[in-house]
């Protein structure tokens, strides 16, 4: 199973199934513990969702899209 969490923010499930995507780098100071942790996450993708998704159709079995459009 492969799951995509769009607009992940601070809720980024870890594990083989999850891919997390958001635009967090500009919010986190370079060298901060939060940014280093984010950079170390193997399944985090920095991306602007207004440009579309950087994945092929049918790449995921499910998508979590919570609290993205407030």
Secondary structure, DSSP 8 states (H G I E B T S, - for coil): --EEEET-TT----STTEEEEE--GGGS-TT-HHHHHHHH-TTEEE--GGG--SS-TT--SEEE--S---
